[in-house]
Amino acid sequence: MFARNSLNLNSHAKMSKQNLLYCATDKEIYDVLMSAKQRIHSGVLLELGKDRKIFYSSSDSREDLIHQLSLLPHGYHELNIILEQREHAGRAEKVTSVTFNAKLTVDELKEIAKEYIGESPDDEKVTTFTKGADQVFVNVKYSDIDYGKTRLVQRTPKEAAIEFHVGEDKTVVRMPANAKAKEVLGKFRTKLETKRKEEVPFERIEISDFNSSEARTEFFTTLISKLEGFKLDNVTSVKVEPISKLASEDDLDLDDDQSKEEAKQEALALVKNVALKGETLLASEEYQSLLKKGFFITSIIWRSKLLTDPFPVVEFEAAFEEPELGKGFKYHVRGALNFSEGEYTKTLRPLEPADKEKYLAILEKTASSTVKTIRAELNSSTGDAKGGSK
Amino acid sequence: MNGARWAVAHWPVSIRTLGSRLKNLPFTADSLDGFAVERVRDDYLDATYIEKIATQEVVSDPFGKEETIERITYKRSSFSLYGDFPHLEIKSTSRTNRDLTNKLLEVCNFKLSLVVPNVNPVRWIECLGPSLESPPLIDSLQISSLDVEPGVTAKVLLKGAKDVREALEHLAQKKTYTLDKIQAKVLLDSRQTTIQLSSNGSAKFGDDHVTTLRPALRAALKAAIG
């Protein structure tokens, strides 16, 4: 126990050494204020002045206001106000899931989480807790550093919440679709395998083996139309890509120089992807014509109506991180239009966390079963074709 | 008020096949939605899409006691599918028929395109002329994007006891505009009735002449666009 405490003290001492004191210069404050044109407009700048009992003229240009504000002394509190102003308001990250096809226990996961906390790097703050008898949550607070930005905003504090939903024979891990969460899960898996002294099989929702544009599009159309307990209401955004990229891997390299030259010429007018926004998009002439040309869906935003009271219209989003490879399925529940006083609200309202979790689970389940059904159909058709050719 | 709207559709399969697919999705006592197919021919079919909507209303009495009342309503959307233009006829005045179009999309394995026609309503009513007992009287007309002066446009509703087309010419003075809607008085079976026609291929008319007007309007739309 003593040894452990001294270790913590050591790590604290180490941390304080690494957390360098930082003082923002007027140039950096000027850069931060100038870079966020939409969020920090003249009105916000005048308010920042008013907070300090300085009344600037509303006819002053934005540049002049920023110049004058940046020369004022800024303490921790003032800097925080500026940083809060320029932060993006709640653009929720898409989530992804991995299923461990092994019988795991909550205690086992808790133990690994504790181990991970002990070994976590200094710039990470990891916490863990359980919810009910079958859920383990691991929260990782970390810093995302972008050296391309001005120094004051290079470090963005972020949070990756990794949820382990323990089932009887499998555990579904839901996490933000970003590199950090993947890295943390990778470490978790290694620890789990080391502890168990065996490989833990896992599966992701992937359609990399669907080589036809029809099969890839079918994944999305089935997902939106077969969502359990929901009825498709509207497709408001869809992104499509041409099939040519899929076929190129299987092409035989028999092209002569002339045809290569032709291919280069064609590439000058190549469409890499098309994004459509509107209402009932899948019935639009434009989408259908792209489909006939071999394009397939890579990303979709749609609304589905819950078939039970209070009948909210829930907006979902689903996409692949690597569309051409059909890998990295990520999804999101964006909000809902609620039914009140005889009509639906005009704008999306945030969902209750319990409802959101429920809808995400339905989406995961439908996506997973859709992949299995289409894969089985494809396998049986290739089997038939092989059988036929014999 | 009764009505209908028409659309251009490209069916991926024959009308007969669509008919059998719709029959495979019947509305039953246990289902939340489904189709009732009335007739299927080689070149057209008539059907109704029925949705069951069960809502719960909480009523509290003056003593603070709450009671939940379940209310069940059925939404019916009658429609016809044709092999030729206009391919889809929705027999309702409802602003949105998204539930029906989504279901038709599913039935067509998401290989269906629907296009709203763009028709001149005056031309449409003129084409309806042969089915009427006397020439129609356009007593109301709505235009938009009328160029008043550079950068200024107007949306205008003309109303009158006589044909308003002359007044429109006087108002527009050869300036460009978009004709959105017209309202006309027509004589059918020796009785006067009112018809409203829109440039997006939708029509509203009285309940008395539904069976004669709807097919006549469809034929007139075909003649106006063709």
Interface residues (C-beta under 8 A of the other chain):
Chain A: T217 T221 S225 K231 L232 D233 N234 E279 T280 L282 A283 S284 E285 Y287 Q288 S289 L291 L307 D309 P310 F311
Chain B: H10 L32 D33 I53 A54 T55 Q56 R98 D99 T101 N102 L104 L105 E106 N109 F110 K111 L112 S113 L114 V115
